[in-house]
């Protein structure tokens, strides 16, 4: 017995719905890849799940397929705002390409195709650039010299302050030594007085023979 037909309607059970989505999504992307390889077809498939996550397959760059779609159907998938944005992107890209070419010319690369007038313009640009660089170098040098002079002044001031501090320290040390000397002399004098010998009066034990 074959499988019965599945009624095409929304699956209410969220788990069953997610499982079915994963299986059919993989099958659809697989079939799109197979038909692009087997039949040399240009295929692009974009799938958005209920969670908003995108899944895609494109056998060619998507922009090329969309351009072909625009040409064949006449329908535009981009509004005026997007078209203006695309034009702005193309303009910026073109300006960037031109700047890359000018940069190579300034470096002396790819100049064989330039004519005499273009070479003269390039030379003027280089001379102006060198002049600006020289002026900037002089400005930097003046700033460095000014900072050096300022640092020298600060160094001299610090040296004078250090010298003054040493003088004050020496004067304070001399005062301390003087006070210590006075204290030492006073103590020495007191010690000397305290160590002086007592005066004794010696009386003879025998009577004086002259009294006899």
KAZIJO-V830767 format. One record per pair of residues at least 12 apart in sequence whose C-alpha atoms are under 6 Angstrom apart, sorted by sequence separation. I is the first residue (numbers start at 1). J is the second residue. D is the distance in whole Angstrom. If there is no record, write none. Layout:
I_J_D ; I_J_D
//
This chain:
45_57_5 ; 44_57_6 ; 44_58_4 ; 43_58_6 ; 43_59_5 ; 42_59_6
//
